[in-house]
């Protein structure tokens, strides 16, 4: 799992998160504190055992904060239909520039 691809504050070395322990640590660091996600997929491109989705993930955080992350999200599945790889191409600075407090 690479989210985002390359070095980031989630993965300083930019080598991705591997195996159950690596993915669990990623979950604890990033996903566990999110109140909810909304996915807006504008387009999908499937080829072989992979699919690239172009869209925006809106993240709702505690305290009424919201961040929109535009990107390309690539998934690869195995013959058993299970996800084998997930790579998210997005820019940290661009996403953080959308951070705002909202009341809904």
C-alpha positions in Angstrom: 0.0 0.0 0.0 1.3 3.4 -1.0 -0.8 6.3 0.1 0.5 8.6 -1.2 3.1 7.2 -3.6 6.6 8.4 -2.5 7.9 9.9 0.7 5.3 11.6 2.9 4.5 12.2 6.6 2.7 8.8 6.5 5.7 7.0 5.0 9.0 9.0 5.4 11.0 6.5 3.2 8.4 6.3 0.5 8.6 2.5 0.3 5.0 1.8 1.1 3.3 -0.2 3.8 3.7 -4.0 3.5 2.1 -7.0 5.2 -0.5 -7.1 7.9 1.6 -5.2 10.4 2.5 -2.4 8.0 -1.0 -1.9 6.8 -2.3 -2.1 10.4 0.2 0.7 11.4 -0.9 2.8 8.5 -4.5 2.3 9.5 -3.8 3.4 13.1 -1.9 6.4 11.9 -4.3 7.7 9.3 -7.7 6.0 9.0 -8.6 5.3 12.6 -9.1 9.0 13.5 -11.3 9.9 10.5 -15.0 10.4 11.2 -16.0 9.6 7.6 -14.9 9.5 4.0 -16.8 10.5 0.8 -15.6 9.2 -2.5 -16.4 11.0 -5.7 -15.0 9.0 -8.6 -15.1 11.0 -11.9 -13.6 8.3 -14.1 -12.2 4.8 -14.0 -9.8 3.1 -16.3 -9.6 -0.7 -16.1 -6.8 -2.7 -17.7 -6.0 -6.4 -16.9 -6.1 -6.9 -13.2 -5.8 -3.2 -12.3 -8.1 -0.2 -12.2 -7.2 3.5 -11.9 -9.9 5.7 -10.4 -9.7 9.5 -10.9 -11.5 11.4 -8.3 -11.7 13.2 -4.9 -11.7 11.7 -1.5 -13.3 14.1 1.1 -12.1 13.3 4.6 -14.1 14.5 7.6 -11.9 14.9 10.7 -12.7 15.5 14.4 -13.5 19.2 15.3 -15.5 19.7 12.1 -12.5 19.8 9.7 -12.7 18.7 6.1 -10.0 18.0 3.5 -10.5 17.2 -0.2 -7.8 15.0 -1.8 -7.8 15.0 -5.6 -5.9 12.0 -7.1 -5.6 8.9 -9.0 -6.1 5.7 -7.0 -4.8 2.5 -8.5 -5.9 -1.0 -7.3 -4.6 -4.4 -8.4 -6.5 -7.6 -7.6 -5.4 -11.2 -7.5 -7.1 -14.1 -9.2 -9.0 -14.6 -6.0 -10.5 -11.1 -6.3 -8.7 -9.8 -3.3 -6.8 -6.5 -3.4 -3.1 -7.1 -3.8 -1.9 -3.5 -4.2 -3.2 0.0 -3.7 -1.3 3.1 -4.9 -2.7 6.6 -4.4 -1.2 9.4 -6.4 -2.0 12.7 -4.7 -0.1 15.8 -3.5 0.0 16.5 0.3 0.4 20.3 -0.1 -2.5 20.5 -2.5 -4.8 18.4 -0.2 -3.8 20.4 2.9 -4.6 23.7 1.1 -8.3 22.6 1.1 -8.4 22.0 4.9 -11.2 24.0 6.4 -13.6 23.9 9.4 -17.2 23.3 8.4 -20.5 23.0 10.2 -22.9 20.6 8.6 
